[in-house]
Amino acid sequence: MNDLRVGELRPSQLLHTYGVGAVADLPNLSVMILGLDEWALEKAAIIPEERLLAAVRSKLGSQVQNLRMPPYVPEDSNDANGAWSRIGVPVAVFPGWLRCTDNRCNRLAPAGSGLFHLLPSSYAPDQTRYVHSCRDSGRKRPTAVPARFVSACPAGHVDDFPWLYFVHRGAPYGPGHTLKLVERGTTGEAANIFVECSCEVNARSMAEAIGTRSEQVLPACRGRHPHLGTFELCSEQTRTMALGATNGWFAMQLRVFSIPRADDPVDSAVAEHWNGLRVLAELPPEVARMVLPTQVMWPQLERFGVDRVLQAVKRRQNAQQTPVSEDSDALDIAGPEWGAFTGAPQNHPDFSASDEPVPAVHRAWLSEVRLVKRLREVSALYGFSRIDAPEWGSATSGGSAEEENRAPLSSTAPTWVPCAETRGEGIFLRFDDQKVAAWEQDPNVIRRTRTLMEAHRKWCAQRRMEADWPGIRYVLLHTFAHVMIREVALECGYGASGIGERIYARAGKDPMAGILLYTAAPDSEGTLGGLVSLGGQHRLGTLIGQALEAARLCGSDPLCADHNPIVHSRLHGAACHACLFAAETSCERGNHFLDRELLVETFSGRAGGFFTQFSTT
């Protein structure tokens, strides 16, 4: 299948849903995204984001040189088979076993057995398919679809289901076996799916390969990484997984917002691309003018003009500024963003924040409101896991979690990682830090903190792992962000799953207490302003009041409000799907560290809610 185009994906999907090692379920094919070793980088643009690059290096090592977008060339509608059609992300057929869809055949065999033939389609790549010659001829031949089951293990390995081993019940078998995958019922459940062999063994139901019985009927894991074409030692037991199951691939990502590096937009842009521009400072002006338009970063600088860019290059050289990648604070993702949101208003192509008066009714606790009309978020994929989702940790809030089961993106230490960028808008709310600090010392809050911390300790002990407690300040701000997401989604026109959060919670010398609600899209123009429009003082005050009022009562009360997190070792207090839980795309902590009791007085009647001391109506 070399150079055969089989479908299309958006760059953001290659990080969130169909990244390296994930299975993309196309209309007639099932393919796996191959490792970074197989990607062609000639058309993969480099994204300069030093803060994100430093964070990735902290995970993967200093050998990571840059962040890149997926390879892409604009489509040429006049030439369906042009060079553009052979530029993209490499994939391979997975699973390697196919089944004929003709109910009179149901043949089950490897794709490379010679029984199935690939029918490409240049004008409709998503219609590329395998066919079986059991009936008819030409394009009338029945389609062969991917086998419905694969095997996987928690260490990140995935493999073809051991069909021959399974149907022969682990007994030795020789060559020449013909398999069929037959559905004997109408429901499609595993109990009605049988594997049949041409030899004398009895057909076997797939129900025996699922659940606790699978440990007795499946072989040990072979340690296979199909996206890398490698095998490694593995002590885990394989598990049967349905093709396309949501636990087949979990992304491990890092995200940052692009913030201005200088007051002047051209100086900020030069700072971002300084590693590639520093050589121009040593060239004569006439030579530099000719060289600059040939550089890879010129498309991002062209709007400023050659003269302005070269002047900015000279200013930066004279100032002898230290590159961000060498700064000791480069790994502090939250700190620079907090400084940008709370500093002077700015108006840059990728970051525009302006002041908005605080609603009068909330001035007792809300110290600042910023309307972020332009925002650029860059995400990088640095690994993935299977079966078990990675423990949710946030670099922006100081969270950490072990990543023992992180699967690699390449067979060797990667020198680059894929990234994607989105643009959008947001509302930044800054709490009065003195009010938050005083609330943290309330005896009722201290008592609740002990309860949540004990539940967190038991949760970590059950998983035999270590993870930082984010602090009661974080739980307060995180819970407030969730109630606001629910309320704002009703008014702004964006779905709740499209509204994200960023929590800035830090006590001590340089305290932080604020949240950012934002939405972003991969389109170059970003979003349409529906979220920012709600940040005006005349609308925001009402929205906050409604959100807090809704948080007082949950449809699952009194069970939700009286929930004891210690009993079940939960990372949330008074919180559930009926009141606080949000989509995974919205929450930076996987719906952990939430508690309505820290906001307002709930059905439990316990004191300690932050907003009970203020009038919010």
C-alpha positions as CSV (number, residue, x, y, z in Angstrom):
1,M,0.0,0.0,0.0
2,N,2.9,2.3,-0.5
3,D,1.9,5.8,-1.6
4,L,-1.8,4.9,-1.7
5,R,-4.1,7.5,-0.2
6,V,-6.9,5.9,1.8
7,G,-8.6,8.8,3.7
8,E,-8.4,12.1,5.3
9,L,-7.9,13.3,8.9
10,R,-7.7,16.8,10.5
11,P,-4.3,17.7,12.2
12,S,-6.1,18.0,15.5
13,Q,-7.5,14.4,15.1
14,L,-3.9,13.1,14.8
15,L,-3.4,14.2,18.4
16,H,-6.7,13.6,20.1
17,T,-8.3,10.6,18.4
18,Y,-6.1,9.0,15.8
19,G,-2.5,9.7,16.9
20,V,0.6,7.4,16.5
21,G,-0.4,3.9,17.4
22,A,-4.1,4.5,17.2
23,V,-6.4,2.5,14.9
24,A,-8.4,4.7,12.4
25,D,-11.6,3.1,11.4
26,L,-12.3,4.1,7.8
27,P,-15.5,3.1,5.9
28,N,-14.0,-0.1,4.5
29,L,-10.5,-0.3,6.0
30,S,-9.0,-0.3,9.4
31,V,-5.5,1.2,9.6
32,M,-2.9,2.0,12.2
33,I,-1.0,5.3,12.3
34,L,2.7,4.3,12.0
35,G,5.5,5.6,14.2
36,L,7.5,8.8,13.7
37,D,10.3,6.9,12.0
38,E,8.1,6.4,9.0
39,W,6.9,10.0,8.6
40,A,8.3,12.1,5.8
41,L,9.3,15.5,7.2
42,E,9.9,17.4,4.0
43,K,6.4,18.9,4.1
44,A,6.0,18.9,7.9
45,A,6.1,22.5,9.0
46,I,8.1,23.3,12.2
47,I,6.0,25.1,14.9
48,P,8.2,27.4,17.1
49,E,6.9,27.2,20.7
50,E,9.8,27.1,23.0
51,R,7.8,26.7,26.2
52,L,6.0,23.6,24.9
53,L,9.3,22.2,23.4
54,A,10.9,22.5,26.9
55,A,8.0,20.7,28.5
56,V,8.3,17.9,25.9
57,R,12.0,17.6,26.5
58,S,11.3,17.1,30.2
59,K,9.2,14.1,29.2
60,L,11.3,12.6,26.4
61,G,14.8,14.0,26.7
62,S,16.9,16.8,25.4
63,Q,17.3,15.1,22.0
64,V,13.9,16.4,20.9
65,Q,14.7,19.3,18.5
66,N,11.4,20.6,17.3
67,L,7.6,20.4,17.1
68,R,6.1,19.7,13.7
69,M,2.7,19.7,12.1
70,P,1.7,16.6,10.1
71,P,3.0,16.5,6.5
72,Y,0.6,18.2,4.2
73,V,0.5,19.6,0.6
74,P,-2.7,21.5,-0.6
75,E,-4.9,19.4,-2.8
76,D,-4.7,19.8,-6.6
77,S,-8.1,19.3,-8.0
78,N,-6.8,19.0,-11.5
79,D,-4.6,16.0,-10.7
80,A,-6.0,13.3,-8.5
81,N,-2.8,11.3,-8.7
82,G,-0.4,14.2,-8.2
83,A,2.5,14.5,-5.8
84,W,0.1,16.0,-3.2
85,S,-1.8,12.7,-3.0
86,R,1.3,10.9,-1.8
87,I,2.1,13.3,1.0
88,G,0.5,12.5,4.4
89,V,0.7,10.4,7.5
90,P,1.8,6.8,6.9
91,V,-0.5,4.0,7.9
92,A,-0.6,0.2,7.7
93,V,-3.5,-2.2,7.7
94,F,-4.5,-3.3,11.2
95,P,-5.8,-5.7,12.3
96,G,-4.1,-8.0,9.8
97,W,-7.0,-10.4,9.6
98,L,-10.0,-9.9,7.4
99,R,-13.5,-11.4,7.1
100,C,-15.5,-11.8,4.0
101,T,-18.9,-10.1,4.3
102,D,-20.8,-12.6,2.2
103,N,-22.8,-14.6,4.7
104,R,-22.4,-17.7,2.6
105,C,-18.6,-17.4,2.9
106,N,-17.5,-15.6,6.2
107,R,-13.9,-16.6,5.4
108,L,-11.4,-15.4,8.0
109,A,-7.8,-15.1,6.9
110,P,-4.8,-12.7,7.0
111,A,-4.8,-9.8,4.6
112,G,-1.6,-11.0,3.2
113,S,-2.7,-14.6,2.6
114,G,-3.5,-13.9,-1.1
115,L,-7.2,-14.6,-0.6
116,F,-8.1,-10.9,-0.6
117,H,-7.4,-8.3,-3.1
118,L,-7.1,-4.5,-2.7
119,L,-9.2,-2.3,-4.9
120,P,-7.8,1.3,-4.7
121,S,-9.9,4.4,-5.6
122,S,-7.9,7.5,-6.5
123,Y,-10.9,9.8,-6.7
124,A,-12.6,8.5,-3.6
125,P,-9.8,7.3,-1.3
126,D,-12.2,6.5,1.5
127,Q,-13.8,3.8,-0.8
128,T,-10.5,1.8,-1.0
129,R,-11.3,-1.7,0.1
130,Y,-10.4,-5.3,0.2
131,V,-12.5,-7.8,-1.7
132,H,-12.9,-11.6,-1.7
133,S,-13.2,-13.6,-4.9
134,C,-15.6,-16.2,-3.4
135,R,-18.6,-14.8,-5.4
136,D,-18.9,-12.8,-8.6
137,S,-16.0,-11.0,-10.2
138,G,-14.5,-7.5,-10.6
139,R,-15.9,-4.8,-8.4
140,K,-19.0,-7.0,-7.6
141,R,-16.8,-9.1,-5.3
142,P,-17.9,-9.0,-1.7
143,T,-16.0,-6.6,0.6
144,A,-13.6,-8.0,3.1
145,V,-13.8,-6.1,6.4
146,P,-11.4,-6.0,9.4
147,A,-11.8,-8.7,12.0
148,R,-13.9,-7.4,14.9
149,F,-11.5,-8.3,17.7
150,V,-7.9,-7.7,18.6
151,S,-5.8,-8.4,21.7
152,A,-4.1,-5.8,23.8
153,C,-2.4,-5.4,27.2
154,P,-2.0,-2.5,29.7
155,A,1.6,-2.0,28.8
156,G,0.6,-0.4,25.5
157,H,0.9,-3.5,23.2
158,V,-1.7,-4.6,20.7
159,D,-1.8,-7.5,18.4
160,D,-4.0,-9.5,16.1
161,F,-6.4,-11.8,17.9
162,P,-4.9,-15.3,18.1
163,W,-7.7,-16.9,16.0
164,L,-6.0,-20.3,15.3
165,Y,-4.7,-20.6,18.9
166,F,-8.2,-19.8,20.3
167,V,-10.3,-22.1,18.1
168,H,-7.8,-25.0,18.7
169,R,-7.9,-24.3,22.5
170,G,-4.2,-23.9,22.7
171,A,-3.4,-27.3,21.2
172,P,-0.7,-27.6,18.5
173,Y,-2.0,-27.1,14.9
174,G,-0.4,-27.5,11.6
175,P,-0.8,-25.7,8.2
176,G,-3.8,-25.8,6.0
177,H,-6.6,-24.6,8.3
178,T,-9.5,-22.7,7.0
179,L,-11.3,-20.4,9.4
180,K,-14.7,-18.7,9.4
181,L,-16.2,-16.1,11.7
182,V,-19.9,-16.8,11.8
183,E,-22.8,-14.9,13.5
184,R,-25.5,-17.2,14.6
185,G,-27.8,-14.7,16.3
186,T,-29.3,-11.4,15.5
187,T,-27.9,-9.2,18.3
188,G,-24.2,-9.2,17.3
189,E,-23.1,-9.8,20.9
190,A,-20.0,-11.9,21.5
191,A,-22.0,-15.0,22.6
192,N,-23.5,-15.2,19.1
193,I,-20.1,-15.0,17.3
194,F,-18.3,-18.3,16.6
195,V,-15.0,-19.1,15.2
196,E,-15.1,-22.3,13.0
197,C,-12.2,-24.3,11.6
198,S,-12.1,-26.7,8.7
199,C,-10.6,-29.4,10.9
200,E,-12.6,-31.4,13.4
201,V,-12.5,-29.0,16.4
202,N,-15.7,-27.7,17.6
203,A,-16.6,-24.0,16.9
204,R,-15.8,-21.7,19.8
205,S,-17.8,-18.7,20.9
206,M,-16.1,-15.4,21.3
207,A,-17.8,-15.0,24.7
208,E,-15.1,-17.3,26.1
209,A,-12.4,-14.8,25.1
210,I,-14.0,-11.9,27.0
211,G,-14.0,-11.2,30.7
212,T,-12.4,-13.2,33.5
213,R,-12.3,-16.4,31.4
214,S,-10.0,-14.8,28.9
215,E,-7.0,-15.3,31.1
216,Q,-7.3,-19.0,30.8
217,V,-7.9,-19.1,27.0
218,L,-5.5,-16.5,25.6
219,P,-1.7,-16.7,25.3
220,A,0.7,-14.3,27.0
221,C,1.4,-10.9,25.4
222,R,4.0,-11.0,22.6
223,G,4.9,-7.4,23.3
224,R,4.0,-6.2,19.8
225,H,4.0,-2.6,18.7
226,P,2.5,-2.7,15.2
227,H,3.1,1.0,14.7
228,L,6.8,0.4,15.1
229,G,7.0,-3.1,13.7
230,T,8.8,-4.3,16.9
231,F,8.4,-6.9,19.6
232,E,9.6,-6.6,23.2
233,L,9.4,-8.6,26.4
234,C,6.2,-8.3,28.3
235,S,4.8,-10.0,31.4
236,E,1.3,-8.8,31.0
237,Q,-1.7,-11.0,30.2
238,T,-3.5,-10.1,26.9
239,R,-7.1,-9.1,26.8
240,T,-9.6,-9.2,24.1
241,M,-10.7,-5.8,22.8
242,A,-13.4,-5.0,20.3
243,L,-12.0,-3.1,17.3
244,G,-12.7,0.6,17.7
245,A,-13.1,0.4,21.5
246,T,-12.6,3.7,23.3
247,N,-10.0,2.3,25.6
248,G,-7.8,1.2,22.7
249,W,-5.8,4.4,22.6
250,F,-5.4,7.3,25.1
251,A,-3.3,10.3,24.1
252,M,-0.6,11.8,26.3
253,Q,-0.4,15.5,25.5
254,L,1.1,18.7,26.7
255,R,-0.6,22.1,25.8
256,V,0.4,25.7,26.1
257,F,-1.0,29.0,25.0
258,S,1.1,31.2,22.8
259,I,1.9,34.4,24.7
260,P,3.7,37.4,23.4
261,R,7.4,37.5,24.0
262,A,7.6,41.3,23.5
263,D,5.4,44.3,23.4
264,D,5.9,44.8,19.6
265,P,4.3,41.9,17.6
266,V,7.4,41.8,15.3
267,D,9.7,41.5,18.2
268,S,7.6,38.7,19.7
269,A,7.6,36.9,16.3
270,V,11.4,37.2,16.0
271,A,11.8,35.9,19.6
272,E,9.7,32.8,18.7
273,H,11.9,32.1,15.6
274,W,15.2,33.2,17.1
275,N,17.0,29.9,16.7
276,G,16.6,30.1,13.0
277,L,17.1,33.9,12.7
278,R,20.1,34.4,14.8
279,V,22.4,33.7,11.9
280,L,21.0,36.7,10.0
281,A,22.4,39.0,12.6
282,E,25.9,38.1,11.5
283,L,25.3,38.7,7.8
284,P,25.7,42.0,5.9
285,P,22.4,43.8,5.5
286,E,22.3,43.3,1.8
287,V,22.9,39.5,2.1
288,A,20.4,39.2,5.0
289,R,17.7,40.9,2.9
290,M,18.1,38.2,0.2
291,V,18.4,35.3,2.7
292,L,15.4,36.0,4.9
293,P,12.7,35.3,2.3
294,T,14.3,31.8,1.7
295,Q,14.0,30.8,5.4
296,V,11.4,28.2,6.5
297,M,9.8,30.6,9.0
298,W,9.3,33.4,6.4
299,P,5.6,32.7,5.9
300,Q,5.0,33.5,9.5
301,L,7.0,36.7,9.3
302,E,6.1,38.0,5.8
303,R,3.3,40.2,7.1
304,F,5.9,42.4,8.9
305,G,8.1,43.0,5.9
306,V,11.8,42.3,5.4
307,D,13.0,45.6,6.9
308,R,11.0,45.4,10.1
309,V,12.1,41.8,10.7
310,L,15.8,42.6,10.2
311,Q,15.5,45.6,12.5
312,A,13.9,43.3,15.2
313,V,16.7,40.8,14.7
314,K,19.3,43.4,15.3
315,R,17.5,44.7,18.4
316,R,17.4,41.2,19.9
317,Q,21.0,40.6,19.2
318,N,22.0,43.9,20.8
319,A,19.9,43.2,23.9
320,Q,21.6,39.7,24.2
321,Q,18.4,38.2,25.5
322,T,18.5,34.6,26.7
323,P,16.4,32.2,24.7
324,V,13.4,30.9,26.5
325,S,14.5,27.3,26.0
326,E,17.5,28.0,28.2
327,D,15.6,29.7,30.9
328,S,15.3,27.9,34.3
329,D,11.6,28.7,34.3
330,A,10.9,27.2,30.9
331,L,9.1,24.2,32.4
332,D,6.7,26.5,34.3
333,I,3.8,26.4,31.8
334,A,1.3,28.2,34.1
335,G,3.6,31.0,35.3
336,P,4.1,32.9,32.0
337,E,0.5,32.4,31.0
338,W,-0.7,33.8,34.4
339,G,1.6,36.8,33.8
340,A,0.1,37.4,30.4
341,F,-3.5,37.2,31.6
342,T,-2.9,39.4,34.6
343,G,-0.4,41.9,33.0
344,A,-1.1,44.9,30.8
345,P,-3.7,44.5,28.1
346,Q,-2.2,43.2,24.8
347,N,-3.1,43.1,21.2
348,H,-1.1,40.6,19.2
349,P,-2.0,38.3,16.2
350,D,-2.1,35.3,18.5
351,F,-3.0,36.9,21.8
352,S,-5.4,39.7,22.5
353,A,-6.6,40.4,26.0
354,S,-8.5,43.5,27.2
355,D,-9.9,44.6,30.5
356,E,-13.6,44.4,31.4
357,P,-15.2,45.9,34.5
358,V,-16.0,43.4,37.2
359,P,-19.7,43.0,37.8
360,A,-20.7,45.1,40.8
361,V,-22.4,42.2,42.6
362,H,-19.2,40.1,42.5
363,R,-16.5,42.6,43.4
364,A,-16.1,41.3,46.9
365,W,-14.3,38.2,45.6
366,L,-13.7,38.7,41.8
367,S,-10.7,41.1,41.3
368,E,-10.3,41.0,37.5
369,V,-12.1,40.1,34.3
370,R,-10.2,39.8,31.0
371,L,-11.8,39.2,27.6
372,V,-9.3,37.2,25.5
373,K,-10.5,37.8,22.0
374,R,-7.7,36.0,20.3
375,L,-6.0,32.9,21.6
376,R,-3.7,30.3,20.1
377,E,-3.2,26.9,21.8
378,V,-0.5,24.5,20.7
379,S,-0.7,20.8,21.7
380,A,2.0,18.2,21.4
381,L,1.7,14.4,21.5
382,Y,4.5,12.7,23.5
383,G,3.1,9.2,24.1
384,F,0.0,7.1,24.5
385,S,-1.4,4.2,26.6
386,R,-3.9,1.4,26.0
387,I,-6.5,-0.3,28.3
388,D,-6.0,2.1,31.2
389,A,-6.2,5.8,30.7
390,P,-3.1,7.8,31.9
391,E,-3.7,9.3,35.3
392,W,-4.9,12.8,34.7
393,G,-2.2,15.4,35.6
394,S,-1.9,19.0,34.5
395,A,1.4,20.7,33.9
396,T,-0.4,24.0,34.3
397,S,-1.4,23.3,37.9
398,G,1.7,21.4,39.0
399,G,0.0,18.0,38.8
400,S,2.1,15.0,38.3
401,A,1.5,11.3,37.8
402,E,3.5,8.2,37.0
403,E,3.5,7.1,33.3
404,E,4.9,3.6,33.6
405,N,2.7,2.3,30.7
406,R,3.5,5.1,28.2
407,A,4.0,3.6,24.8
408,P,6.7,5.1,22.5
409,L,6.1,7.1,19.4
410,S,9.2,5.8,17.6
411,S,11.6,2.9,17.8
412,T,14.4,5.2,19.0
413,A,14.4,8.3,21.1
414,P,12.4,10.8,19.1
415,T,14.0,14.0,17.7
416,W,10.6,15.6,17.1
417,V,7.0,15.2,18.1
418,P,3.7,16.0,16.2
419,C,1.7,19.0,17.3
420,A,-1.4,20.8,16.3
421,E,-2.6,24.4,16.8
422,T,-6.0,25.8,17.4
423,R,-7.3,29.4,17.7
424,G,-10.1,30.7,19.7
425,E,-11.3,33.0,22.5
426,G,-11.9,33.0,26.2
427,I,-12.8,34.7,29.4
428,F,-10.3,35.0,32.2
429,L,-11.5,35.4,35.8
430,R,-9.2,36.3,38.6
431,F,-10.2,35.7,42.2
432,D,-9.2,38.0,45.1
433,D,-6.2,36.1,46.5
434,Q,-6.6,37.5,50.0
435,K,-10.2,36.2,50.1
436,V,-9.1,32.8,48.9
437,A,-6.3,32.6,51.4
438,A,-8.6,33.6,54.3
439,W,-11.1,30.9,53.1
440,E,-8.4,28.3,53.2
441,Q,-7.9,28.9,56.9
442,D,-11.5,28.4,57.8
443,P,-11.9,25.4,60.2
444,N,-14.7,23.9,58.1
445,V,-12.5,24.1,55.0
446,I,-9.6,22.6,56.8
447,R,-11.8,19.7,57.9
448,R,-13.1,19.1,54.4
449,T,-9.5,19.3,53.1
450,R,-8.5,16.5,55.4
451,T,-11.3,14.4,54.1
452,L,-10.4,14.9,50.5
453,M,-6.7,14.4,51.1
454,E,-7.4,11.1,52.8
455,A,-9.6,10.0,49.9
456,H,-6.7,11.0,47.6
457,R,-4.2,9.0,49.6
458,K,-6.4,5.8,49.5
459,W,-7.0,6.3,45.8
460,C,-3.2,6.4,45.2
461,A,-2.6,3.4,47.5
462,Q,-5.1,1.3,45.6
463,R,-3.2,2.0,42.3
464,R,0.2,1.7,43.9
465,M,1.3,5.0,42.5
466,E,2.2,8.5,43.7
467,A,0.5,11.6,42.6
468,D,0.5,15.1,44.0
469,W,-2.4,16.5,45.9
470,P,-3.2,19.7,44.0
471,G,-4.4,21.7,47.0
472,I,-7.8,22.8,48.2
473,R,-7.5,26.0,46.2
474,Y,-7.3,24.0,43.0
475,V,-10.5,22.0,44.0
476,L,-12.3,25.3,44.6
477,L,-11.3,26.9,41.3
478,H,-11.8,23.6,39.3
479,T,-15.3,23.2,40.7
480,F,-16.2,26.8,39.9
481,A,-14.9,26.3,36.3
482,H,-17.2,23.3,35.9
483,V,-20.4,25.1,37.0
484,M,-19.5,28.0,34.8
485,I,-18.9,25.7,31.7
486,R,-22.4,24.3,32.2
487,E,-24.0,27.7,32.5
488,V,-22.0,29.4,29.7
489,A,-22.8,26.5,27.3
490,L,-26.5,27.4,27.5
491,E,-25.9,30.9,26.4
492,C,-22.8,31.1,24.1
493,G,-23.8,28.9,21.2
494,Y,-21.0,26.4,21.7
495,G,-21.5,22.9,23.0
496,A,-20.3,22.2,26.5
497,S,-17.8,19.7,25.1
498,G,-16.2,22.5,23.1
499,I,-15.5,24.7,26.1
500,G,-12.2,24.0,27.8
501,E,-10.8,25.2,31.1
502,R,-7.4,26.2,32.4
503,I,-7.0,26.4,36.2
504,Y,-4.3,28.7,37.7
505,A,-4.1,27.7,41.4
506,R,-0.9,28.2,43.4
507,A,-0.3,29.3,47.0
508,G,2.9,30.6,48.5
509,K,5.3,33.3,47.3
510,D,3.7,33.9,43.8
511,P,0.1,33.0,44.4
512,M,-2.4,32.3,41.6
513,A,-6.1,32.1,41.8
514,G,-8.0,32.2,38.5
515,I,-9.6,30.3,35.7
516,L,-9.8,30.6,31.9
517,L,-12.8,29.3,30.1
518,Y,-12.0,29.1,26.4
519,T,-13.0,27.5,23.1
520,A,-10.8,26.9,20.1
521,A,-11.0,25.5,16.6
522,P,-8.4,24.3,14.1
523,D,-9.6,26.8,11.5
524,S,-7.1,29.6,10.9
525,E,-9.6,32.3,11.8
526,G,-10.5,30.6,15.1
527,T,-14.0,31.0,16.6
528,L,-16.8,33.5,16.2
529,G,-16.8,35.5,19.5
530,G,-19.9,33.9,21.1
531,L,-18.0,33.1,24.3
532,V,-16.3,36.5,24.7
533,S,-19.6,38.3,24.3
534,L,-20.7,36.7,27.6
535,G,-17.8,38.3,29.5
536,G,-19.4,41.8,29.6
537,Q,-20.2,43.0,33.1
538,H,-24.0,43.1,32.4
539,R,-24.1,39.5,31.3
540,L,-21.3,37.9,33.3
541,G,-22.7,38.8,36.7
542,T,-26.0,37.1,36.0
543,L,-24.3,34.0,34.6
544,I,-22.2,33.6,37.7
545,G,-25.2,34.0,40.0
546,Q,-27.2,31.4,38.0
547,A,-24.3,28.9,37.9
548,L,-23.8,29.1,41.7
549,E,-27.5,28.8,42.3
550,A,-27.6,25.7,40.2
551,A,-24.7,24.2,42.1
552,R,-26.7,24.2,45.4
553,L,-28.9,21.3,44.3
554,C,-28.2,18.2,42.2
555,G,-30.7,15.8,40.7
556,S,-28.9,13.0,42.5
557,D,-29.2,14.6,45.9
558,P,-29.0,13.6,48.7
559,L,-26.7,10.8,47.4
560,C,-24.4,13.3,45.7
561,A,-24.2,15.9,48.5
562,D,-23.7,13.3,51.2
563,H,-21.2,11.2,49.3
564,N,-18.2,10.3,51.4
565,P,-15.1,10.2,49.1
566,I,-13.1,8.2,51.7
567,V,-15.4,5.2,51.6
568,H,-14.9,4.5,47.9
569,S,-11.5,6.2,47.5
570,R,-12.8,8.8,45.1
571,L,-11.1,12.0,44.0
572,H,-14.3,14.0,44.1
573,G,-16.7,15.0,46.9
574,A,-20.1,16.3,46.1
575,A,-20.0,15.9,42.4
576,C,-21.5,13.5,39.8
577,H,-22.7,13.4,36.2
578,A,-25.9,15.2,37.1
579,C,-24.2,18.3,38.4
580,L,-20.5,18.8,37.7
581,F,-18.9,16.2,35.4
582,A,-17.9,17.5,32.0
583,A,-16.7,16.0,28.8
584,E,-13.1,14.8,28.6
585,T,-12.4,17.5,26.0
586,S,-13.4,20.1,28.6
587,C,-11.8,19.0,31.8
588,E,-8.0,19.1,32.3
589,R,-8.2,16.6,35.2
590,G,-10.7,13.9,34.0
591,N,-13.4,15.1,36.4
592,H,-11.2,14.6,39.4
593,F,-10.9,17.1,42.2
594,L,-14.4,18.5,42.2
595,D,-16.7,19.3,45.2
596,R,-19.8,21.5,45.2
597,E,-19.5,21.8,49.0
598,L,-16.5,24.1,48.6
599,L,-18.6,26.5,46.6
600,V,-22.0,26.9,48.2
601,E,-24.2,25.3,50.9
602,T,-25.5,22.0,49.5
603,F,-28.1,19.5,50.6
604,S,-25.7,18.2,53.3
605,G,-25.9,21.5,55.1
606,R,-22.2,21.5,56.0
607,A,-20.5,24.9,56.1
608,G,-17.4,25.9,54.3
609,G,-18.6,27.1,50.9
610,F,-16.5,29.9,49.5
611,F,-19.4,31.9,48.1
612,T,-21.6,31.6,51.2
613,Q,-19.8,34.7,52.7
614,F,-20.8,36.8,49.7
615,S,-24.1,38.0,48.2
616,T,-24.2,36.6,44.7
617,T,-27.7,37.8,43.7
